[in-house]
């Protein structure tokens, strides 16, 4: 029996609690590094931490316990919610503790006791003689420039602004962010680390590639971090720790992530029939995380266009037509984890008011009214009645447009005692036809231009494209002119009847 006791004494002396003294800051936390060994036939079951009441550390379990792994109610009231083990599995021989919200009364010596069973089933207890001294310094200045609650959007990212100051004799070397596993934030380094500036492999797998510091140089006192691809499981309380060798400063704050409520932004330029246009969809929360998938959907046509962008926006280019008017276009953004959000816009297509000579003009005037249907009349320049219809839908078609057809077209709808009007100004574009040839014996280049006249103001100057020295003098309504322009700069004009 005596031999057994001596053997146990030798083995447990391998226990390490180092350094012998730590100096945490008031208001922060203290991490007490601790490991132990024990006889092979001993199975540790319960860990108890004590604060020595005197120099001889004559502890009384019911008075001096600050932590009890099996029955927390046995701990002193002032320590009950502040002290926890970093590792709850005692078979790993890790007795490290964390004490939060350090006060000056926490200064003193601390001791560890293990209780367990032998192979014989007998209960045995070991009280380790090594002690850890805590010498509390004055209040530290560790500031987080952030509100208590942060509410990022699911699927997006959270940028957590954070800065800190420290005593002059403290040199920050390692930054660690933890996710608290419970309300007491009883963190375990190997389980709750989400970011470690020196050893990324320590971080949880789910956070390892999602969390980073915005500034890696800790001497700049910037502890801001970004979490990409936010999920609902990121809800909770987080703690930041910055350490200098074995000393550390820590502070906690809360962080929440509700469901995704932000929608993408769909930018729609003015849309005109026949003119190419580009719609732009910008995903909410432009982060450096996983790019989302962006899908365009044309409601009513059933056409889907999926874009997998390298950034957080997508463009859709098309040529608007009358058929696109009032079409609903939806941009759906899908983030990692199949988190989706979308926005829908209704296209408003303006009719083109410019036609070319020889084309066909189609104007439609629609009136939504109760029976009887209104009477619709089309007129040009407010004087000449061109078309009249009593069906509520007035269509005006003019083939082979010329310059004489340019002007203002007015639709007048009359229903019972009420009259409504709408108008559009139509412009007719001229068509230039050019032919270049050599007409003289001296091979001087002569240029012929045939101009189909357009609706232009009198005496407008038009420079032909194939001779910079030749100008057209255009007179509206005069028919066709022929301009012969010699390369030397002389100009002659002939009337074509």
C-alpha positions as CSV (number, residue, x, y, z in Angstrom):
1,X,0.0,0.0,0.0
2,X,2.8,2.4,0.9
3,X,4.6,1.5,-2.4
4,X,1.5,2.3,-4.3
5,X,1.2,5.8,-2.8
6,X,4.9,6.6,-3.5
7,X,4.5,5.5,-7.1
8,X,1.5,7.7,-7.6
9,X,3.4,10.7,-6.1
10,X,6.2,10.2,-8.6
11,X,4.0,10.0,-11.6
12,X,1.8,13.0,-10.8
13,X,4.8,15.2,-10.3
14,X,5.0,15.2,-14.1
15,X,2.1,17.6,-14.0
16,X,2.8,20.9,-15.7
17,X,1.1,24.2,-15.1
18,X,3.2,26.8,-16.8
19,X,4.1,29.6,-16.7
20,X,4.2,29.8,-12.9
21,X,2.6,33.2,-13.1
22,X,0.3,35.0,-15.6
23,X,-0.7,38.6,-15.5
24,X,-4.2,39.1,-17.1
25,X,-5.9,42.5,-17.4
26,X,-8.8,43.6,-15.3
27,X,-12.1,43.2,-17.1
28,X,-10.7,40.7,-19.6
29,X,-9.9,37.0,-19.3
30,X,-7.1,34.7,-18.3
31,X,-6.3,31.4,-19.9
32,X,-4.3,29.1,-17.5
33,X,-2.3,26.6,-19.5
34,X,-2.3,23.2,-17.7
35,X,-1.6,19.6,-18.4
36,X,-1.2,16.5,-16.2
37,X,-0.2,12.9,-16.0
38,X,-1.5,10.1,-13.8
39,X,-0.9,6.4,-13.1
40,X,-2.0,4.1,-15.8
41,X,-4.6,2.4,-13.5
42,X,-6.3,5.8,-12.8
43,X,-9.2,7.1,-14.8
44,X,-9.9,10.8,-14.2
45,X,-13.6,11.6,-13.8
46,X,-13.9,15.0,-12.1
47,X,-11.8,18.1,-12.3
48,X,-12.0,20.7,-9.5
49,X,-10.2,24.1,-9.4
50,X,-9.5,25.9,-6.2
51,X,-8.4,29.4,-5.2
52,X,-6.0,29.2,-2.3
53,X,-7.3,31.0,0.8
54,X,-3.8,31.5,2.3
55,X,-0.1,31.0,1.7
56,X,-0.3,27.3,2.7
57,X,-3.3,26.7,0.4
58,X,-5.3,25.1,3.1
59,X,-8.3,24.7,0.9
60,X,-11.8,23.7,1.9
61,X,-13.8,22.2,-0.9
62,X,-17.1,23.7,0.1
63,X,-15.6,27.2,0.4
64,X,-12.7,27.5,-2.1
65,X,-13.9,25.7,-5.2
66,X,-14.0,27.9,-8.2
67,X,-14.9,25.2,-10.7
68,X,-16.4,21.7,-10.6
69,X,-16.7,19.8,-13.8
70,X,-19.5,17.5,-12.5
71,X,-21.5,19.8,-10.2
72,X,-21.1,23.5,-11.1
73,X,-23.2,24.5,-8.1
74,X,-20.3,23.6,-5.8
75,X,-18.3,26.4,-7.2
76,X,-18.3,29.8,-5.4
77,X,-21.0,32.1,-6.6
78,X,-18.6,34.7,-7.9
79,X,-16.8,32.1,-10.1
80,X,-19.7,29.9,-11.1
81,X,-20.3,31.4,-14.5
82,X,-16.8,32.7,-15.2
83,X,-14.6,29.6,-15.0
84,X,-14.6,26.7,-17.4
85,X,-12.2,24.0,-18.8
86,X,-10.9,24.4,-22.3
87,X,-11.2,20.7,-22.7
88,X,-13.9,18.7,-21.0
89,X,-12.5,15.3,-21.9
90,X,-10.1,14.6,-19.0
91,X,-8.6,11.6,-20.7
92,X,-6.8,14.1,-22.9
93,X,-4.9,15.2,-19.8
94,X,-5.6,18.9,-20.5
95,X,-6.6,20.8,-17.4
96,X,-6.3,24.3,-18.9
97,X,-8.9,26.8,-17.6
98,X,-10.3,30.1,-18.7
99,X,-11.5,32.7,-16.2
100,X,-13.6,35.5,-17.8
101,X,-14.2,39.0,-16.5
102,X,-11.0,39.2,-14.4
103,X,-11.2,41.4,-11.3
104,X,-8.5,42.4,-8.8
105,X,-10.0,39.9,-6.3
106,X,-8.9,37.1,-8.7
107,X,-5.2,37.7,-7.8
108,X,-3.7,34.7,-5.9
109,X,-2.7,31.1,-6.2
110,X,-4.8,28.4,-7.8
111,X,-4.6,24.6,-7.5
112,X,-6.1,21.6,-9.3
113,X,-7.6,18.4,-8.0
114,X,-8.6,15.3,-9.9
115,X,-11.1,12.7,-8.8
116,X,-11.5,9.3,-10.5
117,X,-11.5,5.6,-10.2
118,X,-8.8,2.9,-10.1
119,X,-9.0,-0.4,-12.0
120,X,-10.2,-1.9,-8.8
121,X,-13.2,0.4,-8.8
122,X,-12.0,2.3,-5.8
123,X,-12.4,6.1,-5.9
124,X,-9.2,8.0,-5.7
125,X,-8.4,11.7,-5.5
126,X,-5.2,13.6,-6.4
127,X,-4.5,17.2,-5.4
128,X,-1.6,18.6,-7.4
129,X,0.9,20.6,-5.4
130,X,2.0,22.8,-8.2
131,X,0.2,26.2,-8.2
132,X,-0.6,28.9,-10.7
133,X,-0.3,32.5,-9.5
134,X,-2.4,35.1,-11.1
135,X,-1.2,38.7,-10.7
136,X,-3.9,41.0,-12.0
137,X,-2.8,44.2,-13.8
138,X,-4.7,47.4,-14.1
139,X,-7.6,47.8,-16.5
140,X,-6.7,47.0,-20.1
141,X,-7.9,49.0,-23.0
142,X,-9.3,46.5,-25.5
143,X,-11.9,48.2,-27.6
144,X,-14.3,46.8,-30.2
145,X,-15.6,49.6,-32.4
146,X,-18.9,47.8,-33.2
147,X,-22.4,47.7,-31.8
148,X,-23.3,44.8,-29.6
149,X,-25.4,43.1,-32.2
150,X,-24.5,42.7,-35.9
151,X,-27.1,41.6,-38.3
152,X,-25.6,40.4,-41.6
153,X,-27.6,38.8,-44.4
154,X,-27.7,35.0,-44.8
155,X,-25.6,34.0,-47.8
156,X,-23.6,37.3,-47.9
157,X,-20.8,38.4,-45.6
158,X,-20.2,40.1,-42.3
159,X,-17.4,42.7,-41.8
160,X,-16.8,43.1,-38.1
161,X,-15.0,46.4,-37.4
162,X,-12.7,46.0,-34.4
163,X,-9.8,47.8,-33.0
164,X,-7.9,47.5,-29.7
165,X,-5.3,49.1,-27.6
166,X,-3.0,47.5,-25.1
167,X,-0.5,48.3,-22.4
168,X,2.9,49.6,-23.6
169,X,4.7,46.5,-22.4
170,X,2.4,44.2,-24.4
171,X,3.4,43.1,-27.9
172,X,0.5,41.5,-29.9
173,X,1.7,38.5,-31.8
174,X,-1.3,36.1,-32.3
175,X,-4.9,36.9,-33.0
176,X,-7.6,34.3,-32.4
177,X,-11.4,34.5,-32.9
178,X,-13.6,32.1,-31.1
179,X,-17.3,31.1,-31.5
180,X,-18.8,30.7,-28.0
181,X,-20.4,27.2,-27.6
182,X,-22.7,28.3,-24.8
183,X,-24.0,31.3,-22.9
184,X,-21.0,31.3,-20.6
185,X,-18.6,31.3,-23.6
186,X,-16.7,28.3,-22.1
187,X,-14.5,28.0,-25.1
188,X,-12.2,25.1,-26.0
189,X,-9.4,26.2,-28.2
190,X,-9.3,23.0,-30.3
191,X,-13.1,23.1,-30.8
192,X,-14.2,26.7,-30.9
193,X,-11.5,28.5,-32.8
194,X,-12.8,30.0,-36.1
195,X,-9.6,32.0,-36.9
196,X,-6.0,31.7,-35.8
197,X,-3.4,34.1,-37.3
198,X,-0.5,31.7,-36.7
199,X,-2.0,28.3,-37.4
200,X,-5.0,28.1,-39.7
201,X,-5.4,24.4,-39.1
202,X,-6.6,25.0,-35.6
203,X,-9.7,26.7,-36.9
204,X,-12.9,24.7,-37.4
205,X,-13.3,23.2,-40.8
206,X,-16.5,25.1,-41.5
207,X,-14.8,28.4,-40.9
208,X,-11.2,27.8,-42.1
209,X,-11.7,29.3,-45.6
210,X,-14.4,31.7,-44.7
211,X,-12.8,33.9,-42.0
212,X,-9.9,36.3,-42.3
213,X,-8.5,39.5,-40.8
214,X,-8.8,42.7,-42.8
215,X,-5.3,43.7,-41.5
216,X,-2.7,41.0,-40.7
217,X,-0.3,43.4,-39.0
218,X,-1.4,43.3,-35.4
219,X,0.8,46.3,-34.5
220,X,-1.7,48.4,-36.3
221,X,-4.2,47.4,-33.5
222,X,-6.9,46.4,-36.1
223,X,-8.7,43.2,-35.2
224,X,-11.5,43.6,-37.8
225,X,-12.5,40.4,-39.6
226,X,-14.7,39.3,-42.4
227,X,-16.9,36.1,-42.5
228,X,-18.0,35.1,-45.9
229,X,-21.0,33.0,-47.0
230,X,-23.0,33.7,-43.8
231,X,-25.4,30.9,-42.7
232,X,-27.9,30.6,-39.9
233,X,-25.5,28.4,-38.0
234,X,-23.2,31.5,-37.6
235,X,-25.7,32.9,-35.1
236,X,-24.1,33.3,-31.7
237,X,-21.5,35.0,-29.5
238,X,-17.9,35.5,-30.6
239,X,-14.8,36.2,-28.7
240,X,-11.6,37.9,-29.8
241,X,-8.2,37.2,-28.2
242,X,-4.8,38.7,-28.9
243,X,-1.8,37.2,-27.2
244,X,1.8,37.9,-26.6
245,X,3.5,34.6,-26.0
246,X,1.5,33.3,-23.0
247,X,-0.2,36.5,-22.0
248,X,-3.5,37.3,-23.6
249,X,-6.3,39.9,-23.8
250,X,-9.8,38.9,-24.7
251,X,-13.2,40.5,-25.1
252,X,-16.6,39.1,-26.2
253,X,-19.5,40.5,-28.2
254,X,-22.7,39.2,-29.8
255,X,-23.3,38.5,-33.5
256,X,-26.6,37.5,-35.1
257,X,-27.5,36.6,-38.7
258,X,-31.2,36.7,-39.7
259,X,-32.7,35.2,-42.9
260,X,-31.7,36.8,-46.2
261,X,-34.0,39.8,-46.9
262,X,-31.9,41.9,-49.3
263,X,-32.8,41.7,-52.9
264,X,-30.6,42.1,-56.0
265,X,-30.6,45.4,-57.8
266,X,-31.8,45.3,-61.4
267,X,-30.7,48.4,-63.3
268,X,-33.0,49.1,-66.3
269,X,-32.0,51.9,-68.8
270,X,-34.7,53.6,-71.0
271,X,-35.9,51.0,-73.5
272,X,-36.7,51.9,-77.1
273,X,-37.9,49.6,-79.7
274,X,-35.2,48.5,-82.1
275,X,-32.3,50.0,-80.0
276,X,-30.0,47.4,-78.2
277,X,-30.2,47.7,-74.4
278,X,-28.5,46.1,-71.4
279,X,-30.0,45.1,-68.1
280,X,-27.7,44.8,-65.1
281,X,-28.3,42.6,-62.1
282,X,-26.2,43.3,-59.0
283,X,-26.2,40.7,-56.2
284,X,-26.7,42.0,-52.7
285,X,-23.7,42.2,-50.4
286,X,-20.7,42.3,-52.7
287,X,-18.2,40.2,-50.7
288,X,-15.0,38.3,-51.5
289,X,-16.8,35.1,-50.8
290,X,-18.2,32.4,-53.2
291,X,-19.6,34.1,-56.3
292,X,-23.3,33.5,-56.6
293,X,-25.2,32.0,-59.6
294,X,-27.4,34.5,-61.4
295,X,-30.4,33.5,-63.5
296,X,-32.5,35.7,-65.7
297,X,-36.1,34.7,-66.3
298,X,-38.4,36.2,-68.9
299,X,-41.9,35.8,-67.4
300,X,-44.4,35.0,-70.0
301,X,-41.9,33.6,-72.5
302,X,-40.4,30.8,-70.3
303,X,-36.9,31.6,-71.4
304,X,-34.2,31.2,-68.7
305,X,-30.7,32.4,-69.0
306,X,-28.3,31.3,-66.3
307,X,-25.1,33.2,-65.8
308,X,-22.2,32.0,-63.5
309,X,-20.3,35.3,-63.1
310,X,-16.8,35.7,-61.7
311,X,-18.1,38.8,-59.9
312,X,-21.3,39.6,-58.2
313,X,-23.2,41.1,-61.2
314,X,-24.6,39.9,-64.5
315,X,-25.7,41.7,-67.6
316,X,-28.4,40.8,-70.2
317,X,-28.2,42.5,-73.6
318,X,-31.2,42.3,-76.0
319,X,-33.0,44.4,-78.6
320,X,-36.4,45.5,-77.4
321,X,-39.4,45.0,-79.5
322,X,-43.1,45.6,-79.2
323,X,-43.6,42.0,-77.9
324,X,-41.3,42.8,-74.9
325,X,-43.6,45.6,-73.6
326,X,-45.0,44.8,-70.1
327,X,-42.8,41.6,-70.0
328,X,-41.7,40.7,-66.5
329,X,-38.0,40.0,-66.2
330,X,-36.7,38.3,-63.0
331,X,-33.1,38.2,-61.7
332,X,-32.6,35.4,-59.2
333,X,-29.4,35.2,-57.2
334,X,-28.4,31.9,-55.6
335,X,-25.7,31.9,-53.0
336,X,-23.7,29.0,-51.5
337,X,-26.0,26.7,-49.5
338,X,-28.9,27.2,-52.0
339,X,-29.9,30.5,-50.4
340,X,-31.8,32.5,-53.0
341,X,-33.2,36.0,-53.4
342,X,-34.7,37.7,-56.5
343,X,-36.2,40.8,-57.9
344,X,-38.6,41.3,-60.8
345,X,-39.0,44.4,-63.1
346,X,-41.6,45.1,-65.8
347,X,-40.2,46.3,-69.1
348,X,-41.6,49.5,-70.5
349,X,-40.7,49.7,-74.2
350,X,-41.0,53.0,-75.9
351,X,-41.9,52.9,-79.6
352,X,-39.2,54.1,-82.0
353,X,-40.1,57.4,-83.5
354,X,-37.6,57.2,-86.3
355,X,-38.1,55.4,-89.6
356,X,-36.0,55.2,-92.8
357,X,-37.2,56.3,-96.2
358,X,-39.1,53.4,-97.8
359,X,-39.9,51.6,-94.5
360,X,-43.4,51.1,-93.1
361,X,-44.7,53.0,-90.1
362,X,-47.0,51.3,-87.6
363,X,-48.7,53.3,-84.9
364,X,-51.1,51.8,-82.4
365,X,-53.3,53.6,-80.0
366,X,-55.1,51.6,-77.3
367,X,-57.7,52.8,-74.8
368,X,-58.8,50.8,-71.8
369,X,-62.4,51.7,-71.1
370,X,-65.8,50.4,-70.2
371,X,-68.4,49.8,-73.0
372,X,-69.2,51.3,-75.2
373,X,-65.7,51.4,-76.9
374,X,-64.3,54.8,-77.5
375,X,-64.0,56.4,-80.9
376,X,-60.3,56.7,-81.9
377,X,-59.1,59.2,-84.6
378,X,-55.5,59.6,-86.0
379,X,-54.4,62.9,-87.4
380,X,-51.1,64.4,-88.6
381,X,-50.0,67.7,-87.3
382,X,-53.4,68.1,-85.6
383,X,-55.3,68.8,-88.8
384,X,-55.8,65.9,-91.2
385,X,-57.9,62.9,-90.1
386,X,-56.0,59.8,-91.3
387,X,-57.8,56.9,-89.6
388,X,-60.9,56.4,-87.4
389,X,-61.9,53.4,-85.4
390,X,-64.7,52.6,-82.9
391,X,-63.3,49.4,-81.5
392,X,-61.1,50.9,-78.8
393,X,-57.9,50.0,-80.7
394,X,-56.7,52.3,-83.4
395,X,-53.9,51.2,-85.8
396,X,-52.3,53.5,-88.4
397,X,-50.1,52.0,-91.1
398,X,-48.2,54.0,-93.7
399,X,-46.0,52.2,-96.3
400,X,-43.1,53.5,-98.3
401,X,-42.3,56.4,-95.9
402,X,-40.9,59.6,-97.4
403,X,-39.9,63.0,-96.0
404,X,-43.4,64.2,-96.5
405,X,-44.6,61.7,-93.8
406,X,-42.5,63.3,-91.1
407,X,-44.3,65.2,-88.4
408,X,-46.5,64.9,-85.3
409,X,-49.2,62.2,-85.2
410,X,-52.0,62.7,-82.8
411,X,-54.3,60.0,-81.4
412,X,-57.6,61.3,-80.1
413,X,-59.9,59.0,-78.2
414,X,-63.5,60.1,-77.3
415,X,-65.6,58.1,-74.8
416,X,-69.0,59.5,-73.9
417,X,-68.2,63.0,-72.7
418,X,-64.5,62.6,-72.2
419,X,-61.7,63.2,-74.7
420,X,-58.1,62.0,-74.4
421,X,-55.1,62.6,-76.7
422,X,-51.6,61.2,-77.2
423,X,-49.0,62.2,-79.7
424,X,-45.7,61.1,-81.2
425,X,-43.3,63.0,-83.4
426,X,-42.0,60.8,-86.3
427,X,-38.7,61.5,-88.0
428,X,-37.8,60.2,-91.4
429,X,-34.2,59.4,-92.0
430,X,-32.7,60.0,-95.4
431,X,-30.8,57.4,-97.4
432,X,-27.5,58.3,-99.0
433,X,-26.4,56.4,-102.1
434,X,-23.0,57.1,-103.5
435,X,-21.1,56.2,-106.6
436,X,-17.5,57.1,-107.3
437,X,-15.9,56.8,-110.8
438,X,-13.3,58.4,-113.1
439,X,-14.8,60.7,-115.8
440,X,-12.0,62.8,-117.2
441,X,-9.1,62.0,-119.5
442,X,-6.7,63.3,-116.7
443,X,-8.1,60.6,-114.4
444,X,-9.4,63.2,-111.9
445,X,-11.6,61.4,-109.4
446,X,-15.2,62.7,-109.7
447,X,-17.7,61.8,-107.1
448,X,-21.4,61.5,-107.7
449,X,-23.9,61.6,-104.9
450,X,-27.5,60.9,-105.3
451,X,-29.5,62.1,-102.3
452,X,-33.0,60.9,-101.5
453,X,-34.3,64.0,-99.8
454,X,-35.2,64.0,-96.1
455,X,-37.0,66.2,-93.6
456,X,-34.1,68.6,-93.1
457,X,-34.0,72.4,-92.5
458,X,-33.3,74.6,-95.6
459,X,-29.7,75.0,-96.6
460,X,-28.3,72.2,-94.4
461,X,-24.7,71.2,-95.2
462,X,-24.0,67.5,-95.5
463,X,-20.4,66.3,-96.0
464,X,-20.2,63.2,-98.2
465,X,-18.1,60.4,-96.8
466,X,-15.8,59.8,-99.9
467,X,-14.6,63.4,-100.5
468,X,-13.9,65.8,-97.8
469,X,-14.0,68.7,-100.2
470,X,-17.6,68.3,-101.4
471,X,-20.7,69.5,-99.6
472,X,-24.4,68.9,-100.2
473,X,-26.8,71.8,-100.2
474,X,-30.1,70.3,-99.2
475,X,-33.5,72.0,-99.9
476,X,-36.4,70.1,-98.4
477,X,-39.2,69.1,-100.7
478,X,-37.2,69.9,-103.9
479,X,-36.8,66.4,-105.2
480,X,-33.4,64.9,-106.1
481,X,-30.2,66.9,-106.6
482,X,-26.9,65.6,-108.1
483,X,-23.7,67.1,-106.8
484,X,-20.6,66.5,-108.9
485,X,-17.5,67.2,-106.8
486,X,-14.0,67.3,-108.2
487,X,-11.1,66.3,-106.0
488,X,-9.4,69.6,-106.7
489,X,-12.1,71.3,-104.7
490,X,-14.5,72.7,-107.4
491,X,-18.2,72.0,-106.9
492,X,-21.1,71.8,-109.5
493,X,-24.7,71.0,-108.7
494,X,-27.3,69.7,-111.1
495,X,-31.1,69.3,-110.7
496,X,-32.5,65.8,-111.2
497,X,-36.2,65.9,-112.1
